């Protein structure tokens, strides 16, 4: 697919560090809680909760933490009430930034995110300003060792996948929202393990960012990624791999 963002690749490289910082568990617990609140605590009848629980298990979250998060969402245990929201803006070089937040204090979150973005040469915009730049898709990440590219291609295309991309450390499968579960089932049937499978926002086109703007942009994305109330960040930048390694 054209306009593929490199931020997903960067985030995979950061995942271990984020877990060590304690940020990952906090985000996963929020995701489980709100999924249970909206769709109930039964994983078999709540696809969003099932995905959130699978992500938590993949991160080695204790079962007791997962159970507690579900019960807070269903109201069986008292807990903080989280609100979902979207913030949109622009970063260095004019790249679009689409941020999904989960917060118990929206005013605080908006102020904090505005401060981070402004510090690195960007600005927040009104809702809808950059949303049109992205489209919702299913994204499945398969580690390189799980299958050959040819075998994987056969399995996922027969199941209705739209695209298969080869990255340095993994294969990335793009599907329509409607076919995401179908492709997952096909991978399960073929006994091909995958690291993650979820709905994402992919850019329709990208903006090349270089030099100082590229360094500022990566620092900005890094700080946003660390901010506790942010669940997901999407951007349409294209950047040289060597710059990623220097800043990372």
Protein Blocks (a to p, Z undefined) as FASTA:
>chain_A
ZZiafklmmmmmmmmmmmmnommmmmmmmmmmmmmmmnojafklmmklmmmmmmmmmnop
afklmmmmmmmmnopagcddddddddddddehhiacddddddfbfklmmmmmmmmmmmno
pacddehklmmmpccdddddddfklpcfklmmmmmmmnopabdcddfkbccddddfklmm
mmmmmmmmnopacfbdcdddddfbdcddehjllmmmmmmmmmmmmpmklmbdcdfbdcdf
klmmmmZZ
